[in-house]
Amino acid sequence: MSFNLLHAKCGTRLKQQYVCPLDNEIVPRDQMIKGYEFAKEQYVTFTPEELKALEEKATQAIDIAHFIPRERVDPVYYDKAYYLGPDKGGEKAYRLLATVMQETDRAAVARYAARGKQYIVMLRASDAAQGGVGIVMQTLLYADEVRPFSEVPIPEAEVREREVELAKQLVEQITAETFNPGEYEDDVRKRIQADIERKIAGKEIATSPEPTETGRVIDLMEALKASLGSKKPGRPAEDQQTEEKASSPMVRKPARAASSTGEDAASSKTEHRRRSKRAS
């Protein structure tokens, strides 16, 4: 869900223009060229023909390098997933590969060229395919596209055995054997869509008051005990006391390294999460 930029005066949708800050003039597309910044404010430029020559030639072939246990690929390297279907005459080979990977619980690591780039991909079996087991192609990030976890500061902290046992109880209470994505909905998207529909109908959107409490550090042990206590009444009173408080809130950092060019980052947002591809 996205919103467009409009002119507040008349409500017309705005158009994007590129301006040269040196000449202070709008630059039309036929006067634009592409360049690579090799040093601060220093670029090497390329003609469209040179850029075309740099691109990897697209093929419909998926070149399998080797097979590995499926769980050996860290999900942090997952990028996008595509459903694969057999090409005409390749139905038997498709079913054979899918069945073998499913029965051996292995995945194939391969190379695939498309859209001028070469991708490292993982092929894995899926039970959700029509008529039986199918194949999902998961594009993977290269090693230099993923930040090392060592960049995240994690101070030392003592974890007591009693705290571990208490946490295990909570884990057992809310454990499920399978993941069912249908059980989860994007509540924020639904709320925004409802507000948009009300605006279309000429109604005002009700605004929620701002939260007054900020910067609160959550007591993890107290939260665990409260959760367990709500499910199992009659617990000893001493279990309601706080053992130890968290010293700081969690810090989040994206696992994916920053894109080398803004154009790549912008184009990646426009791609769909699921697309059908044909395997050769």
Backbone as CSV, one residue per row, in Angstrom:
resi,resn,N_x,N_y,N_z,CA_x,CA_y,CA_z,C_x,C_y,C_z
1,MET,0.844,-1.181,0.000,0.000,0.000,0.000,0.888,1.243,0.000
2,SER,0.636,2.130,-0.925,1.464,3.323,-1.027,0.589,4.530,-1.352
3,PHE,1.110,5.702,-1.049,0.411,6.950,-1.313,1.189,7.761,-2.345
4,ASN,0.470,8.570,-3.110,1.093,9.414,-4.122,1.233,10.851,-3.615
5,LEU,2.227,11.543,-4.132,2.419,12.950,-3.798,1.563,13.814,-4.727
6,LEU,0.771,14.704,-4.122,-0.132,15.571,-4.880,0.180,17.032,-4.577
7,HIS,-0.243,17.902,-5.478,-0.130,19.336,-5.252,-1.248,19.755,-4.299
8,ALA,-0.875,20.295,-3.134,-1.878,20.651,-2.130,-2.876,21.682,-2.652
9,LYS,-2.471,22.501,-3.595,-3.332,23.568,-4.099,-4.480,23.040,-4.949
10,CYS,-4.188,22.086,-5.857,-5.218,21.620,-6.794,-5.468,20.115,-6.744
11,GLY,-4.621,19.367,-6.011,-4.814,17.923,-5.893,-4.280,17.117,-7.054
12,THR,-3.510,17.752,-7.948,-2.936,17.046,-9.090,-1.711,16.243,-8.656
13,ARG,-1.582,15.036,-9.224,-0.432,14.202,-8.901,0.850,14.820,-9.458
14,LEU,1.884,14.851,-8.654,3.144,15.465,-9.054,3.974,14.528,-9.910
15,LYS,4.804,15.085,-10.765,5.708,14.323,-11.607,7.149,14.526,-11.132
16,GLN,7.925,13.474,-11.273,9.321,13.546,-10.849,10.183,14.146,-11.961
17,GLN,11.078,15.037,-11.578,12.005,15.639,-12.528,13.415,15.596,-11.935
18,TYR,14.397,15.510,-12.835,15.793,15.496,-12.409,16.412,16.861,-12.695
19,VAL,17.046,17.419,-11.679,17.619,18.757,-11.781,19.129,18.684,-11.593
20,CYS,19.883,19.338,-12.463,21.333,19.447,-12.313,21.626,20.588,-11.333
21,PRO,22.224,20.299,-10.182,22.487,21.365,-9.202,23.554,22.347,-9.673
22,LEU,24.417,21.921,-10.614,25.460,22.822,-11.105,24.894,23.865,-12.058
23,ASP,24.103,23.400,-13.031,23.512,24.315,-14.012,22.151,24.839,-13.586
24,ASN,21.595,24.224,-12.529,20.280,24.619,-12.017,19.221,24.571,-13.113
25,GLU,19.173,23.439,-13.818,18.183,23.263,-14.883,17.679,21.834,-14.889
26,ILE,16.456,21.666,-15.379,15.857,20.337,-15.482,16.519,19.581,-16.624
27,VAL,16.903,18.325,-16.369,17.599,17.515,-17.370,16.623,16.487,-17.937
28,PRO,16.315,16.533,-19.246,15.437,15.522,-19.850,16.166,14.188,-19.969
29,ARG,15.413,13.126,-20.155,15.990,11.784,-20.172,16.964,11.584,-21.324
30,ASP,16.737,12.239,-22.453,17.634,12.033,-23.589,18.995,12.699,-23.388
31,GLN,19.145,13.440,-22.294,20.432,14.052,-21.992,21.091,13.421,-20.757
32,MET,20.560,12.271,-20.331,21.110,11.584,-19.168,22.028,10.453,-19.600
33,ILE,23.091,10.225,-18.835,23.976,9.082,-19.023,24.202,8.443,-17.656
34,LYS,24.693,7.233,-17.670,24.956,6.533,-16.408,26.444,6.516,-16.120
35,GLY,26.769,6.610,-14.821,28.167,6.595,-14.413,28.348,5.882,-13.091
36,TYR,29.558,5.418,-12.854,29.904,4.716,-11.614,30.850,5.602,-10.801
37,GLU,30.504,5.850,-9.537,31.321,6.698,-8.673,32.461,5.865,-8.078
38,PHE,33.676,6.035,-8.602,34.825,5.273,-8.110,35.573,6.017,-7.007
39,ALA,35.316,7.319,-6.866,35.875,8.135,-5.790,34.886,9.258,-5.526
40,LYS,35.109,10.015,-4.455,34.184,11.077,-4.089,34.011,12.073,-5.231
41,GLU,32.747,12.133,-5.759,32.399,13.062,-6.835,33.191,12.829,-8.118
42,GLN,33.703,11.599,-8.300,34.415,11.247,-9.532,33.748,10.024,-10.148
43,TYR,33.402,10.142,-11.429,32.624,9.105,-12.082,33.282,8.645,-13.380
44,VAL,33.110,7.390,-13.690,33.444,6.875,-15.003,32.113,6.586,-15.691
45,THR,31.931,7.098,-16.897,30.638,7.010,-17.575,30.614,5.876,-18.588
46,PHE,29.386,5.428,-18.904,29.189,4.322,-19.835,28.081,4.674,-20.816
47,THR,28.261,4.261,-22.047,27.224,4.426,-23.059,26.225,3.269,-22.925
48,PRO,25.022,3.407,-23.492,24.064,2.298,-23.438,24.627,1.013,-24.028
49,GLU,25.439,1.128,-25.069,26.028,-0.067,-25.677,27.013,-0.738,-24.720
50,GLU,27.792,0.065,-24.003,28.748,-0.499,-23.043,28.030,-1.145,-21.863
51,LEU,26.942,-0.543,-21.431,26.166,-1.126,-20.339,25.547,-2.458,-20.760
52,LYS,25.085,-2.512,-22.000,24.502,-3.753,-22.514,25.530,-4.861,-22.551
53,ALA,26.770,-4.511,-22.907,27.838,-5.508,-22.973,28.224,-6.015,-21.592
54,LEU,28.020,-5.191,-20.571,28.366,-5.594,-19.209,27.362,-6.578,-18.625
55,GLU,26.148,-6.545,-19.127,25.092,-7.370,-18.556,25.334,-8.861,-18.795
56,GLU,24.918,-9.658,-17.825,24.964,-11.112,-17.974,23.849,-11.537,-18.920
57,LYS,24.158,-12.388,-19.873,23.154,-12.851,-20.825,22.153,-13.753,-20.120
58,ALA,20.884,-13.426,-20.284,19.831,-14.206,-19.639,19.670,-15.557,-20.323
59,THR,19.483,-16.586,-19.533,19.218,-17.928,-20.048,18.075,-18.525,-19.245
60,GLN,17.474,-19.553,-19.782,16.436,-20.270,-19.052,17.010,-21.462,-18.286
61,ALA,18.328,-21.625,-18.349,18.967,-22.762,-17.685,19.285,-22.443,-16.236
62,ILE,19.079,-23.415,-15.375,19.456,-23.318,-13.967,20.583,-24.316,-13.756
63,ASP,21.779,-23.802,-13.554,22.979,-24.631,-13.474,23.208,-25.076,-12.037
64,ILE,22.892,-26.341,-11.718,23.037,-26.866,-10.354,24.500,-27.157,-10.065
65,ALA,24.998,-26.597,-8.957,26.393,-26.808,-8.555,26.521,-28.011,-7.636
66,HIS,25.677,-28.097,-6.616,25.713,-29.242,-5.709,24.437,-29.285,-4.869
67,PHE,24.284,-30.398,-4.155,23.150,-30.586,-3.251,23.648,-30.536,-1.820
68,ILE,22.840,-29.943,-0.951,23.204,-29.816,0.461,21.988,-30.142,1.322
69,PRO,22.186,-30.489,2.601,21.033,-30.626,3.497,20.250,-29.318,3.538
70,ARG,18.951,-29.433,3.447,18.098,-28.253,3.292,18.282,-27.240,4.420
71,GLU,18.482,-27.729,5.645,18.549,-26.815,6.781,19.890,-26.116,6.914
72,ARG,20.867,-26.435,6.033,22.200,-25.837,6.148,22.281,-24.411,5.596
73,VAL,21.264,-23.966,4.893,21.269,-22.600,4.377,20.587,-21.698,5.404
74,ASP,21.334,-20.761,5.949,20.790,-19.832,6.935,19.742,-18.941,6.267
75,PRO,18.516,-18.868,6.820,17.470,-18.026,6.205,17.859,-16.557,6.064
76,VAL,18.903,-16.107,6.737,19.327,-14.718,6.590,19.778,-14.426,5.157
77,TYR,20.122,-15.491,4.406,20.550,-15.325,3.011,19.371,-15.367,2.036
78,TYR,18.157,-15.650,2.514,16.992,-15.709,1.626,16.669,-14.319,1.072
79,ASP,16.366,-14.266,-0.216,15.957,-13.013,-0.832,14.510,-13.117,-1.311
80,LYS,14.290,-13.692,-2.497,12.934,-13.823,-3.038,12.671,-15.268,-3.436
81,ALA,11.407,-15.648,-3.421,11.015,-17.005,-3.779,10.170,-16.993,-5.045
82,TYR,10.397,-17.976,-5.922,9.660,-18.102,-7.184,9.184,-19.544,-7.329
83,TYR,7.963,-19.711,-7.818,7.459,-21.049,-8.109,7.955,-21.481,-9.483
84,LEU,8.526,-22.660,-9.558,9.001,-23.200,-10.830,8.008,-24.218,-11.378
85,GLY,7.834,-24.217,-12.683,7.021,-25.217,-13.352,7.819,-25.845,-14.478
86,PRO,7.474,-27.048,-14.896,8.228,-27.714,-15.961,7.937,-27.116,-17.333
87,ASP,8.957,-27.074,-18.186,8.766,-26.668,-19.570,8.139,-27.836,-20.325
88,LYS,7.661,-27.590,-21.514,7.017,-28.645,-22.291,8.004,-29.771,-22.566
89,GLY,7.617,-30.972,-22.207,8.473,-32.142,-22.372,9.374,-32.416,-21.183
90,GLY,9.390,-31.522,-20.187,10.259,-31.712,-19.030,9.528,-32.136,-17.781
91,GLU,8.291,-32.624,-17.930,7.489,-32.987,-16.763,8.126,-34.094,-15.926
92,LYS,8.641,-35.131,-16.594,9.203,-36.260,-15.853,10.462,-35.859,-15.094
93,ALA,11.352,-35.114,-15.755,12.578,-34.670,-15.095,12.257,-33.758,-13.919
94,TYR,11.234,-32.931,-14.085,10.815,-32.029,-13.009,10.346,-32.815,-11.796
95,ARG,9.439,-33.783,-12.028,8.908,-34.584,-10.926,10.008,-35.412,-10.270
96,LEU,10.942,-35.904,-11.071,12.028,-36.714,-10.537,12.903,-35.894,-9.592
97,LEU,13.288,-34.695,-10.030,14.127,-33.838,-9.193,13.395,-33.444,-7.915
98,ALA,12.133,-33.069,-8.045,11.361,-32.661,-6.869,11.217,-33.800,-5.875
99,THR,10.943,-35.002,-6.375,10.757,-36.164,-5.505,12.052,-36.525,-4.790
100,VAL,13.157,-36.518,-5.522,14.448,-36.865,-4.919,14.820,-35.869,-3.825
101,MET,14.628,-34.586,-4.075,14.967,-33.597,-3.061,14.071,-33.722,-1.837
102,GLN,12.807,-34.063,-2.060,11.904,-34.222,-0.931,12.261,-35.446,-0.095
103,GLU,12.528,-36.573,-0.752,12.809,-37.804,-0.015,14.172,-37.796,0.662
104,THR,15.127,-37.055,0.133,16.450,-36.968,0.750,16.591,-35.753,1.659
105,ASP,15.562,-34.902,1.682,15.569,-33.669,2.477,16.789,-32.816,2.140
106,ARG,17.039,-32.701,0.833,18.155,-31.892,0.355,17.668,-30.794,-0.588
107,ALA,18.500,-29.792,-0.721,18.213,-28.681,-1.630,19.369,-28.543,-2.601
108,ALA,19.085,-27.983,-3.766,20.121,-27.786,-4.780,20.552,-26.328,-4.790
109,VAL,21.860,-26.096,-4.775,22.411,-24.747,-4.920,22.835,-24.587,-6.372
110,ALA,22.376,-23.512,-7.004,22.594,-23.355,-8.453,22.830,-21.899,-8.819
111,ARG,23.163,-21.681,-10.090,23.321,-20.340,-10.652,22.231,-20.120,-11.695
112,TYR,21.779,-18.870,-11.770,20.704,-18.536,-12.691,20.898,-17.100,-13.166
113,ALA,20.823,-16.879,-14.469,21.031,-15.550,-15.047,19.710,-14.998,-15.546
114,ALA,19.410,-13.744,-15.149,18.186,-13.074,-15.589,18.331,-11.588,-15.342
115,ARG,17.650,-10.787,-16.179,17.645,-9.332,-16.033,19.046,-8.735,-15.948
116,GLY,19.972,-9.293,-16.692,21.325,-8.766,-16.750,22.194,-9.105,-15.561
117,LYS,21.740,-9.963,-14.678,22.507,-10.310,-13.483,22.606,-11.828,-13.335
118,GLN,23.587,-12.255,-12.559,23.701,-13.674,-12.219,23.325,-13.850,-10.757
119,TYR,22.463,-14.818,-10.512,21.955,-15.062,-9.171,22.437,-16.413,-8.655
120,ILE,22.645,-16.481,-7.348,22.821,-17.766,-6.697,21.453,-18.136,-6.127
121,VAL,20.989,-19.348,-6.409,19.642,-19.756,-6.024,19.675,-21.100,-5.319
122,MET,18.623,-21.348,-4.584,18.432,-22.640,-3.941,17.113,-23.226,-4.424
123,LEU,17.146,-24.451,-4.915,15.934,-25.156,-5.316,15.528,-26.088,-4.191
124,ARG,14.274,-26.022,-3.801,13.786,-26.874,-2.715,12.412,-27.423,-3.071
125,ALA,12.111,-28.594,-2.542,10.836,-29.244,-2.817,9.736,-28.613,-1.976
126,SER,8.525,-28.607,-2.528,7.369,-28.052,-1.823,6.166,-28.952,-2.041
127,ASP,5.409,-29.198,-0.962,4.209,-30.028,-1.046,2.996,-29.253,-1.538
128,ALA,3.131,-27.943,-1.679,1.974,-27.110,-2.016,1.691,-27.053,-3.508
129,ALA,2.479,-27.762,-4.330,2.311,-27.680,-5.780,1.067,-28.432,-6.238
130,GLN,0.606,-28.073,-7.416,-0.563,-28.726,-7.998,-0.195,-30.132,-8.459
131,GLY,-0.963,-31.107,-8.035,-0.745,-32.481,-8.471,0.411,-33.193,-7.786
132,GLY,0.903,-32.664,-6.680,1.996,-33.338,-5.970,3.111,-32.392,-5.591
133,VAL,4.302,-32.957,-5.429,5.443,-32.163,-5.006,5.937,-31.274,-6.140
134,GLY,6.320,-30.052,-5.811,6.833,-29.112,-6.797,8.163,-28.535,-6.353
135,ILE,8.660,-27.542,-7.080,9.971,-26.954,-6.802,9.829,-25.444,-6.623
136,VAL,10.449,-24.934,-5.585,10.522,-23.499,-5.335,11.965,-23.056,-5.539
137,MET,12.150,-21.990,-6.300,13.485,-21.416,-6.480,13.625,-20.214,-5.562
138,GLN,14.534,-20.309,-4.615,14.784,-19.242,-3.644,16.066,-18.526,-4.023
139,THR,15.951,-17.266,-4.450,17.177,-16.521,-4.726,17.857,-16.194,-3.404
140,LEU,19.182,-16.257,-3.415,19.966,-16.047,-2.202,20.846,-14.813,-2.342
141,LEU,21.170,-14.222,-1.225,22.097,-13.100,-1.207,23.525,-13.627,-1.242
142,TYR,24.409,-12.883,-1.874,25.824,-13.231,-1.840,26.399,-12.892,-0.463
143,ALA,27.535,-13.478,-0.157,28.133,-13.291,1.172,28.400,-11.827,1.485
144,ASP,28.832,-11.054,0.486,29.143,-9.647,0.748,27.900,-8.768,0.828
145,GLU,26.710,-9.365,0.627,25.464,-8.608,0.750,24.836,-8.756,2.134
146,VAL,25.445,-9.561,2.982,24.915,-9.806,4.321,25.907,-9.292,5.364
147,ARG,25.420,-8.501,6.273,26.270,-7.983,7.330,26.626,-9.089,8.327
148,PRO,27.814,-9.062,8.889,28.153,-10.042,9.934,27.412,-9.715,11.225
149,PHE,26.982,-10.744,11.924,26.247,-10.564,13.178,27.135,-9.893,14.231
150,SER,28.424,-9.971,14.058,29.357,-9.383,15.023,29.223,-7.861,15.099
151,GLU,28.542,-7.238,14.131,28.340,-5.794,14.170,27.317,-5.385,15.222
152,VAL,26.537,-6.338,15.711,25.521,-6.035,16.718,26.126,-6.202,18.105
153,PRO,26.194,-5.143,18.908,26.771,-5.275,20.251,25.841,-6.049,21.178
154,ILE,26.353,-7.108,21.786,25.574,-7.918,22.727,26.372,-8.022,24.024
155,PRO,26.056,-7.213,25.041,26.797,-7.263,26.305,26.625,-8.608,27.011
156,GLU,27.591,-8.956,27.822,27.519,-10.181,28.607,26.393,-10.068,29.630
157,ALA,25.704,-11.155,29.891,24.633,-11.192,30.887,24.527,-12.593,31.459
158,GLU,24.298,-12.659,32.746,24.167,-13.963,33.411,22.732,-14.452,33.295
159,VAL,22.567,-15.673,32.813,21.250,-16.292,32.708,21.186,-17.430,33.721
160,ARG,20.272,-17.316,34.679,20.149,-18.319,35.728,19.319,-19.513,35.265
161,GLU,19.606,-20.647,35.863,18.914,-21.876,35.482,17.417,-21.773,35.729
162,ARG,17.008,-21.127,36.815,15.591,-20.981,37.121,14.893,-20.127,36.067
163,GLU,15.584,-19.121,35.562,15.019,-18.281,34.515,14.862,-19.061,33.217
164,VAL,15.840,-19.908,32.906,15.756,-20.734,31.701,14.569,-21.679,31.785
165,GLU,14.380,-22.309,32.940,13.257,-23.238,33.104,11.926,-22.519,32.985
166,LEU,11.846,-21.304,33.528,10.613,-20.531,33.424,10.315,-20.173,31.973
167,ALA,11.348,-19.780,31.235,11.170,-19.459,29.826,10.759,-20.690,29.021
168,LYS,11.307,-21.845,29.358,10.942,-23.080,28.673,9.463,-23.389,28.843
169,GLN,8.919,-23.105,30.040,7.498,-23.351,30.269,6.641,-22.508,29.326
170,LEU,7.038,-21.255,29.155,6.283,-20.388,28.253,6.384,-20.880,26.817
171,VAL,7.574,-21.309,26.410,7.768,-21.826,25.060,6.875,-23.041,24.819
172,GLU,6.819,-23.935,25.809,5.999,-25.144,25.652,4.518,-24.796,25.538
173,GLN,4.083,-23.774,26.267,2.660,-23.418,26.258,2.203,-22.873,24.918
174,ILE,3.068,-22.179,24.209,2.645,-21.560,22.947,3.332,-22.196,21.744
175,THR,3.766,-23.449,21.881,4.416,-24.159,20.787,3.382,-24.733,19.816
176,ALA,3.634,-24.602,18.525,2.799,-25.201,17.479,3.686,-26.074,16.604
177,GLU,3.111,-27.116,16.055,3.890,-28.056,15.242,4.127,-27.540,13.830
178,THR,3.258,-26.689,13.333,3.392,-26.179,11.971,3.147,-24.671,11.957
179,PHE,3.624,-24.028,10.889,3.376,-22.606,10.677,2.246,-22.456,9.677
180,ASN,1.177,-21.803,10.096,0.031,-21.573,9.230,-0.082,-20.077,8.968
181,PRO,0.378,-19.595,7.802,0.343,-18.146,7.542,-1.060,-17.580,7.519
182,GLY,-2.069,-18.423,7.288,-3.440,-17.938,7.274,-3.927,-17.454,8.629
183,GLU,-3.229,-17.821,9.693,-3.621,-17.390,11.032,-3.209,-15.947,11.320
184,TYR,-2.400,-15.373,10.451,-1.879,-14.033,10.696,-2.375,-13.070,9.616
185,GLU,-2.741,-11.880,10.037,-3.189,-10.848,9.111,-2.441,-9.552,9.395
186,ASP,-2.336,-8.728,8.379,-1.695,-7.432,8.529,-2.727,-6.455,9.083
187,ASP,-2.787,-6.344,10.408,-3.786,-5.500,11.051,-3.594,-4.024,10.704
188,VAL,-2.344,-3.603,10.553,-2.082,-2.205,10.210,-2.619,-1.893,8.817
189,ARG,-2.376,-2.796,7.875,-2.884,-2.592,6.511,-4.411,-2.535,6.499
190,LYS,-5.046,-3.427,7.259,-6.505,-3.438,7.315,-7.044,-2.134,7.906
191,ARG,-6.370,-1.632,8.954,-6.819,-0.384,9.567,-6.666,0.789,8.603
192,ILE,-5.523,0.844,7.910,-5.295,1.935,6.955,-6.311,1.867,5.816
193,GLN,-6.578,0.650,5.321,-7.535,0.495,4.228,-8.927,0.931,4.662
194,ALA,-9.293,0.608,5.912,-10.605,1.023,6.424,-10.690,2.541,6.526
195,ASP,-9.597,3.174,6.954,-9.581,4.639,7.037,-9.685,5.273,5.655
196,ILE,-9.020,4.649,4.672,-9.104,5.164,3.301,-10.537,5.074,2.785
197,GLU,-11.206,3.948,3.052,-12.582,3.783,2.597,-13.495,4.815,3.248
198,ARG,-13.233,5.128,4.526,-14.044,6.143,5.200,-13.823,7.523,4.581
199,LYS,-12.568,7.811,4.220,-12.273,9.095,3.591,-12.957,9.192,2.225
200,ILE,-12.951,8.083,1.484,-13.611,8.069,0.178,-15.109,8.330,0.335
201,ALA,-15.683,7.799,1.430,-17.114,7.979,1.683,-17.432,9.350,2.266
202,GLY,-16.405,10.181,2.456,-16.636,11.540,2.954,-16.630,11.668,4.447
203,LYS,-16.139,10.664,5.166,-16.099,10.711,6.620,-14.698,11.072,7.096
204,GLU,-14.620,11.621,8.291,-13.342,11.976,8.875,-12.732,10.761,9.564
205,ILE,-11.402,10.747,9.621,-10.687,9.658,10.294,-10.506,10.020,11.759
206,ALA,-10.879,9.111,12.644,-10.697,9.339,14.076,-9.225,9.166,14.429
207,THR,-8.665,10.136,15.127,-7.248,10.075,15.517,-7.126,9.529,16.920
208,SER,-6.131,8.671,17.123,-5.885,8.086,18.438,-4.967,8.996,19.235
209,PRO,-5.169,9.078,20.559,-4.273,9.900,21.385,-2.872,9.322,21.404
210,GLU,-1.897,10.198,21.472,-0.510,9.764,21.509,-0.227,9.052,22.822
211,PRO,0.566,7.975,22.795,0.921,7.297,24.047,1.756,8.212,24.933
212,THR,1.439,8.215,26.219,2.136,9.102,27.155,3.409,8.493,27.699
213,GLU,3.494,7.162,27.704,4.656,6.502,28.285,5.649,6.143,27.195
214,THR,6.873,6.596,27.324,7.901,6.307,26.333,9.174,5.875,27.030
215,GLY,10.009,5.136,26.287,11.318,4.754,26.809,11.272,3.733,27.920
216,ARG,10.178,2.993,28.048,10.073,2.009,29.119,10.897,0.771,28.782
217,VAL,11.674,0.287,29.742,12.446,-0.935,29.576,11.606,-2.102,30.061
218,ILE,11.398,-3.074,29.200,10.536,-4.208,29.532,11.276,-5.194,30.416
219,ASP,10.630,-5.607,31.505,11.178,-6.624,32.386,10.795,-7.984,31.808
220,LEU,11.754,-8.645,31.165,11.462,-9.900,30.475,10.980,-10.972,31.437
221,MET,11.646,-11.128,32.583,11.248,-12.162,33.534,9.847,-11.909,34.066
222,GLU,9.518,-10.636,34.337,8.186,-10.317,34.837,7.130,-10.637,33.775
223,ALA,7.465,-10.359,32.494,6.527,-10.656,31.413,6.308,-12.160,31.276
224,LEU,7.373,-12.932,31.407,7.246,-14.386,31.338,6.372,-14.918,32.466
225,LYS,6.618,-14.416,33.661,5.854,-14.891,34.812,4.392,-14.496,34.700
226,ALA,4.145,-13.272,34.213,2.761,-12.824,34.056,2.033,-13.679,33.032
227,SER,2.734,-14.038,31.956,2.113,-14.864,30.921,1.802,-16.248,31.436
228,LEU,2.755,-16.839,32.154,2.530,-18.165,32.718,1.462,-18.118,33.791
229,GLY,1.460,-17.042,34.590,0.484,-16.921,35.660,-0.927,-16.794,35.144
230,SER,-1.102,-16.126,33.985,-2.444,-15.966,33.425,-2.996,-17.274,32.903
231,LYS,-2.119,-18.222,32.592,-2.558,-19.515,32.074,-2.665,-20.557,33.179
232,LYS,-1.908,-20.367,34.254,-1.918,-21.322,35.361,-2.163,-20.574,36.668
233,PRO,-3.426,-20.373,37.072,-3.710,-19.650,38.308,-3.270,-20.442,39.526
234,GLY,-3.091,-19.717,40.612,-2.742,-20.384,41.860,-1.282,-20.653,42.035
235,ARG,-0.414,-19.959,41.321,1.008,-20.169,41.451,1.500,-19.520,42.720
236,PRO,2.639,-19.990,43.298,3.163,-19.427,44.542,3.422,-17.935,44.411
237,ALA,3.222,-17.211,45.525,3.372,-15.763,45.501,4.788,-15.345,45.210
238,GLU,5.780,-16.144,45.650,7.161,-15.744,45.428,7.539,-15.762,43.963
239,ASP,6.779,-16.506,43.150,7.088,-16.552,41.724,6.704,-15.259,41.023
240,GLN,5.923,-14.401,41.716,5.511,-13.153,41.103,6.543,-12.048,41.277
241,GLN,7.609,-12.316,42.034,8.634,-11.307,42.265,9.591,-11.246,41.082
242,THR,10.139,-10.090,40.840,11.069,-9.897,39.734,12.434,-10.421,40.096
243,GLU,13.007,-11.260,39.213,14.340,-11.801,39.454,15.402,-10.826,38.990
244,GLU,15.285,-10.418,37.775,16.320,-9.565,37.197,15.738,-8.787,36.048
245,LYS,16.052,-7.514,35.938,15.503,-6.665,34.891,16.482,-6.511,33.748
246,ALA,15.911,-6.399,32.554,16.762,-6.208,31.385,17.467,-4.865,31.502
247,SER,18.759,-4.814,31.158,19.532,-3.601,31.309,19.302,-2.617,30.166
248,SER,18.884,-3.099,29.008,18.674,-2.203,27.883,17.720,-2.831,26.897
249,PRO,16.959,-2.021,26.140,16.084,-2.572,25.112,16.896,-3.139,23.968
250,MET,16.253,-3.995,23.160,16.939,-4.616,22.033,17.216,-3.594,20.944
251,VAL,18.312,-3.794,20.245,18.705,-2.935,19.134,18.561,-3.725,17.847
252,ARG,17.912,-3.152,16.837,17.715,-3.850,15.567,18.609,-3.248,14.499
253,LYS,19.246,-4.133,13.745,20.024,-3.720,12.583,19.660,-4.626,11.424
254,PRO,19.500,-4.080,10.225,19.169,-4.939,9.083,20.311,-5.891,8.776
255,ALA,19.977,-7.171,8.519,21.013,-8.146,8.205,21.605,-7.910,6.832
256,ARG,20.786,-7.348,5.928,21.260,-7.130,4.561,22.107,-5.870,4.495
257,ALA,23.244,-5.981,3.842,24.127,-4.830,3.679,23.481,-3.804,2.768
258,ALA,23.888,-2.540,2.909,23.318,-1.473,2.095,23.635,-1.699,0.632
259,SER,22.650,-1.387,-0.235,22.841,-1.551,-1.678,23.913,-0.603,-2.166
260,SER,24.676,-1.060,-3.161,25.755,-0.225,-3.690,25.235,0.960,-4.483
261,THR,24.031,0.845,-5.042,23.459,1.953,-5.806,22.024,2.148,-5.388
262,GLY,21.594,3.389,-5.372,20.216,3.709,-5.032,19.240,3.128,-6.028
263,GLU,19.688,2.998,-7.286,18.793,2.468,-8.331,18.441,1.017,-8.048
264,ASP,19.442,0.215,-7.579,19.166,-1.178,-7.266,18.180,-1.278,-6.120
265,ALA,18.339,-0.428,-5.112,17.450,-0.474,-3.966,16.033,-0.106,-4.364
266,ALA,15.901,0.904,-5.237,14.571,1.331,-5.655,13.885,0.265,-6.493
267,SER,14.662,-0.389,-7.387,14.052,-1.387,-8.264,13.637,-2.617,-7.505
268,SER,14.362,-2.962,-6.415,14.022,-4.173,-5.676,12.691,-4.051,-4.976
269,LYS,12.259,-2.802,-4.673,11.001,-2.628,-3.973,9.823,-2.894,-4.879
270,THR,10.026,-2.823,-6.173,8.908,-2.961,-7.097,8.650,-4.394,-7.491
271,GLU,9.515,-5.320,-7.099,9.339,-6.704,-7.510,8.348,-7.403,-6.594
272,HIS,7.572,-8.326,-7.165,6.632,-9.102,-6.382,7.360,-10.214,-5.646
273,ARG,6.785,-10.596,-4.499,7.398,-11.650,-3.688,7.278,-13.004,-4.346
274,ARG,6.240,-13.206,-5.100,6.032,-14.495,-5.734,5.828,-14.298,-7.227
275,ARG,6.612,-14.968,-8.034,6.424,-14.962,-9.488,6.643,-16.360,-10.014
276,SER,5.890,-16.714,-11.038,6.074,-18.017,-11.651,7.192,-17.954,-12.662
277,LYS,8.062,-18.958,-12.652,9.145,-19.081,-13.620,9.066,-20.457,-14.266
278,ARG,9.663,-20.561,-15.395,9.712,-21.846,-16.103,11.114,-22.402,-16.026
279,ALA,11.232,-23.653,-15.574,12.536,-24.308,-15.515,12.775,-25.059,-16.803
280,SER,14.021,-25.033,-17.264,14.309,-25.734,-18.507,14.604,-27.187,-18.213
